[in-house]
Amino acid sequence: MGVTLHVCTTCKAGAPLPEDGIAPGARLYDALVAAPPQGVRVVGVECLSACSQGCSVALSAPGKWTYVYGRLTADDSAAIAQGAAAYAETVDGIVPWRQRPEIFRKQSLARIPPLEIPNV
């Protein structure tokens, strides 16, 4: 399984967190682990440096474009899983626009090229 969905588990989504509270990013991670996207490994990370953009995830695989999405919540986990599964099925990481979940169309923070771009 070469596709990885990194989930920022420390994200507080711009709100103060009580000492005994669970970070919204950790809730998102838990929701994705409970129903993981097909063909995708879900990995929690401490920070994706998108703090001002709410909860964020990064979707990557060797030889594919990497995408960073933000302004997410645990309620978005089904759409994230759907989009990540579609990404896993691509050769280059580019899912046709209309086949992407709405949150992937509207909440993309960055698109990063693969380290090596294959000759076309």
Secondary structure, DSSP 8 states (H G I E B T S, - for coil): --EEEEEESS--TTS---TT---HHHHHHHHHHHS--TTEEEEEES--S-GGGSEEEEEE-TTS-EEEEEEE-GGGHHHHHHHHHHHHT-SSS---GGGS-HHHHH-EEEEE--SS----
